[in-house]
Amino acid sequence: MADFDPVTKAVVPAAGLGTRFLPATKATPKEMLPIVDKPAIQYVVEEAASAGLLDVLMVTGKNKRSIEDHFDRAFELEEALEAKGDEQRLSQVREPASLATLHYVRQGEPKGLGHAVLCAKHHVGEHPFACLLGDDLIDHRDHLLRRMIEVRDTFGGSVIALMEVPKEQVSLYGVATIEATAEDDVVRVTDLVEKPPADEAPSNWAIIGRYVIDPAVFEVLEQTPPGRGGEIQLTDALRTLASRGREEGGPVHGVLFRGRRYDTGDKLDYLRTVVKFAADRDDLAPDFVPWLREFLDEIS
């Protein structure tokens, strides 16, 4: 294994306005919308913690205070549950505060994912870090982030998660040009393009919301002009790093992910995610799945 700095910190951009879920997100951050009985953002922090990343920076914005409150202690609620002897709910309430050490910084203006990552510069310093987007949930049985850190430990540079998507959906993602390596699930990324038209996409391997990034990205982001949508795109910065050697913060590799990913970025995908999570829970599935079958029979 090469001698590269270890990855110990995670950055979670959570400053988006959540306009696709209005009016629910007028006063409630989209990251706090529940997946059954747990907010989506907690699954993301749990994933970081399970990969050994116990230093987590949230990049938030206005009206996101409830995220901080969720990962803090709630002493009055805990005392009430303790007085009732409700140990199960007491444990659930305490769990978020014990997952990792959480830090917070605000993104003053919504200038894009690249700008949100740049807000982490002073916290991260000169160390590689993981970046986890809250719209993408990875099944806890699929250890994608751990694998990405292993690839970083081997090759250095940055590592992105790639997932094969239908050709007609490539315009929704950043898309990679890739070359095979000696490892079946690892590719060298030679180019990246943000949300290309389907007939211009270099492949149908799309970037999903997991990154392990070399700190050289900060210098690149500071020089990256606004791209698609008038925002500073992380994809554009990674494209620059993909052309560099190790001494300059490159290269970029991709992990080809074929596991279980849940998208919560729009209403339909969010509903699918909630149903899948409920159907996979031992405490809910025995009643929920038969009811769901009956309901589908009724409306078919």
C-alpha positions in Angstrom: 0.0 0.0 0.0 1.3 3.5 -0.9 2.0 6.0 1.8 -0.8 8.5 1.5 -2.4 10.6 4.2 -5.3 8.7 5.9 -8.9 9.8 5.3 -10.4 10.8 8.7 -12.9 13.6 8.0 -16.2 13.8 6.2 -18.0 16.8 4.7 -21.8 16.7 4.3 -23.2 19.6 2.1 -26.6 20.4 3.5 -27.3 23.9 2.5 -29.8 23.4 -0.4 -33.2 25.1 -0.4 -35.1 21.9 -1.0 -37.5 23.6 -3.5 -38.7 20.3 -5.0 -40.4 19.5 -1.7 -42.1 22.8 -1.0 -44.2 23.6 0.9 -42.9 20.9 3.3 -39.4 22.4 3.2 -40.5 26.0 3.8 -39.6 25.7 7.5 -38.1 22.1 7.7 -34.8 21.3 6.0 -35.2 18.7 3.3 -32.4 16.7 5.0 -34.7 16.3 8.0 -37.5 14.7 6.1 -38.0 11.3 7.6 -37.2 8.0 6.0 -39.9 6.1 8.0 -38.8 7.4 11.5 -35.3 8.7 11.0 -34.3 11.8 9.1 -32.4 11.2 5.9 -29.3 13.1 7.1 -28.9 10.6 10.0 -28.4 7.7 7.6 -25.6 9.7 5.9 -23.8 10.4 9.2 -24.2 6.8 10.2 -22.5 5.8 6.9 -19.6 8.1 7.5 -19.2 6.8 11.1 -19.3 3.2 10.0 -16.4 3.9 7.6 -14.4 5.2 10.5 -15.0 8.9 9.8 -15.9 10.4 13.2 -15.1 14.0 12.4 -18.0 15.3 10.3 -18.5 18.8 9.0 -22.0 19.9 8.0 -22.2 22.7 5.4 -25.5 24.3 6.2 -27.5 27.4 5.4 -30.3 29.5 6.7 -33.2 27.7 8.4 -31.1 24.6 9.0 -30.9 24.9 12.8 -33.0 21.7 13.3 -30.1 19.7 11.9 -27.9 20.9 14.7 -30.6 20.2 17.2 -31.1 16.7 16.0 -27.4 15.8 16.5 -27.4 17.4 19.9 -28.6 16.1 23.3 -32.3 16.7 24.2 -32.1 16.6 28.0 -35.8 17.3 28.8 -37.0 14.7 26.3 -34.5 12.2 27.6 -35.6 12.8 31.2 -39.2 12.3 30.2 -38.5 9.0 28.5 -36.3 7.9 31.3 -39.0 8.6 33.9 -41.4 6.5 31.8 -38.9 3.7 31.6 -39.0 3.8 27.8 -35.4 2.6 27.2 -36.0 1.8 23.5 -37.0 5.4 22.6 -34.4 6.8 25.0 -31.7 5.0 23.1 -33.0 6.2 19.8 -33.1 9.8 20.9 -29.5 9.6 22.3 -28.1 7.8 19.3 -27.6 10.8 16.9 -25.4 12.7 19.4 -23.1 9.7 19.8 -22.5 8.9 16.2 -19.6 11.3 15.5 -18.2 14.7 16.4 -20.3 17.2 14.4 -19.1 20.6 13.3 -21.0 23.2 11.3 -20.2 26.0 8.8 -22.7 28.0 6.8 -22.7 28.5 3.1 -23.7 32.1 2.9 -25.0 31.9 -0.7 -26.3 28.9 -2.8 -23.4 28.9 -5.3 -23.3 25.2 -6.0 -21.8 22.0 -4.7 -18.3 23.1 -5.5 -18.7 26.3 -3.4 -20.2 24.2 -0.6 -17.1 22.0 -0.6 -14.9 25.0 -0.6 -16.6 26.2 2.6 -14.9 23.1 4.2 -11.4 24.3 3.4 -10.4 25.7 6.9 -11.8 22.7 8.7 -10.3 20.0 6.4 -6.9 21.7 5.9 -4.3 19.8 3.9 -5.9 16.4 4.4 -8.0 14.2 2.1 -11.7 13.9 3.1 -14.9 12.2 2.1 -17.8 14.1 0.8 -21.3 12.6 1.2 -24.4 14.1 -0.4 -27.6 13.8 1.6 -29.8 13.1 -1.5 -28.1 9.7 -2.0 -28.5 7.0 0.6 -26.3 3.9 0.3 -27.5 0.7 1.9 -25.7 -0.1 5.1 -24.9 -3.6 3.8 -23.0 -2.1 0.9 -19.7 -0.7 2.1 -19.1 1.7 -0.7 -17.4 4.4 1.3 -15.0 2.0 2.9 -14.1 0.6 -0.5 -13.5 4.2 -1.8 -11.1 4.9 1.0 -9.2 1.7 0.3 -8.8 2.8 -3.4 -7.5 6.2 -2.2 -5.0 4.5 0.1 -3.8 2.5 -3.0 -3.8 5.1 -5.7 -3.8 8.5 -4.0 -5.6 11.4 -5.6 -9.4 11.5 -5.5 -12.0 8.8 -5.8 -15.6 9.1 -7.1 -18.5 6.6 -6.9 -19.8 5.7 -10.3 -23.1 3.9 -11.1 -24.4 2.8 -14.4 -27.6 4.6 -15.4 -29.9 4.3 -18.4 -28.7 6.4 -21.3 -31.8 8.6 -21.2 -30.9 9.6 -17.6 -27.3 10.7 -18.1 -28.4 14.4 -18.5 -29.2 14.4 -14.8 -25.7 13.5 -13.6 -22.0 14.2 -14.0 -20.7 11.6 -16.3 -17.2 10.1 -16.5 -14.9 8.9 -19.3 -13.2 5.9 -17.9 -10.3 3.4 -18.5 -10.0 0.0 -17.0 -7.5 -0.9 -14.3 -6.2 -4.2 -13.0 -9.1 -4.2 -10.4 -12.5 -5.1 -11.7 -14.4 -2.4 -9.7 -11.9 0.4 -10.1 -11.4 2.6 -13.2 -9.2 5.6 -14.1 -11.2 8.7 -14.8 -9.8 10.6 -17.7 -12.5 13.2 -18.2 -15.8 14.4 -16.6 -18.7 16.4 -17.9 -21.6 17.8 -15.9 -25.1 16.8 -17.1 -24.4 16.2 -20.8 -27.1 15.7 -23.4 -27.7 11.9 -23.8 -26.3 11.9 -27.3 -23.1 13.6 -26.2 -22.4 11.6 -23.0 -19.0 9.8 -23.0 -20.5 6.9 -21.1 -23.5 6.0 -18.9 -21.3 5.8 -15.8 -22.7 8.6 -13.6 -21.3 10.2 -10.5 -23.4 9.5 -7.4 -23.1 11.4 -4.2 -20.0 9.9 -2.7 -16.5 11.3 -3.1 -13.1 10.9 -1.5 -11.2 14.1 -2.4 -7.6 15.2 -2.3 -7.2 18.6 -0.6 -5.7 20.0 -3.8 -9.4 20.5 -4.8 -9.6 23.6 -2.7 -7.0 25.5 -4.8 -8.8 24.3 -8.0 -12.2 25.4 -6.7 -10.9 28.8 -5.9 -10.0 29.2 -9.6 -13.1 27.4 -11.0 -15.5 29.8 -12.7 -19.3 29.2 -12.5 -20.3 26.4 -14.8 -23.7 24.8 -15.6 -26.5 26.6 -13.9 -24.3 29.5 -13.0 -22.9 27.5 -10.1 -19.4 26.4 -9.1 -19.4 22.7 -10.0 -17.4 20.1 -8.1 -17.4 18.0 -11.3 -15.4 20.8 -13.1 -12.8 20.8 -10.3 -12.4 17.1 -10.4 -12.0 17.2 -14.1 -8.9 19.4 -13.6 -7.5 17.0 -11.0 -8.1 14.0 -13.3 -5.5 15.5 -15.7 -2.9 15.9 -12.9 -0.2 13.7 -11.5 0.1 12.6 -7.9 2.4 15.5 -6.9 -0.3 18.0 -8.0 -3.3 16.3 -6.3 -4.3 13.9 -9.1 -5.3 11.5 -10.5 -9.0 10.6 -10.2 -10.3 7.0 -10.0 -13.8 5.7 -9.9 -15.3 2.8 -7.9 -18.0 1.1 -10.0 -20.9 0.6 -7.6 -23.4 -2.1 -8.3 -25.1 -2.1 -4.9 -28.2 -0.6 -3.4 -28.6 3.2 -3.7 -31.6 5.2 -2.7 -32.3 8.6 -4.2 -34.3 11.1 -2.1 -33.8 14.0 -4.4 -37.3 14.3 -5.7 -40.8 13.4 -4.6 -41.2 10.2 -6.5 -37.8 8.8 -5.6 -38.3 9.8 -2.0 -41.6 7.9 -1.8 -39.9 4.8 -3.3 -37.1 5.1 -0.7 -39.6 5.2 2.2 -41.5 2.2 0.9 -38.3 0.2 0.4 -37.0 1.0 3.8 -40.3 0.2 5.5 -40.5 -3.1 3.5 -37.0 -4.1 4.7 -37.7 -3.6 8.4 -38.4 -6.5 10.6 -40.7 -4.5 12.9 -42.8 -3.1 10.0 -42.6 -5.5 7.1 -44.9 -8.3 8.5 -47.8 -5.8 8.5 -46.8 -3.3 5.9 -46.0 -5.6 3.0 -49.3 -7.5 3.0 -51.2 -4.2 3.3 -49.2 -2.8 0.4 -50.1 -5.8 -1.7 -53.8 -5.4 -0.9 -53.7 -1.7 -1.6 -52.0 -2.3 -5.0 -54.6 -4.9 -5.9 -57.4 -2.4 -5.0 -56.1 0.3 -7.3 -55.0 -1.9 -10.2 
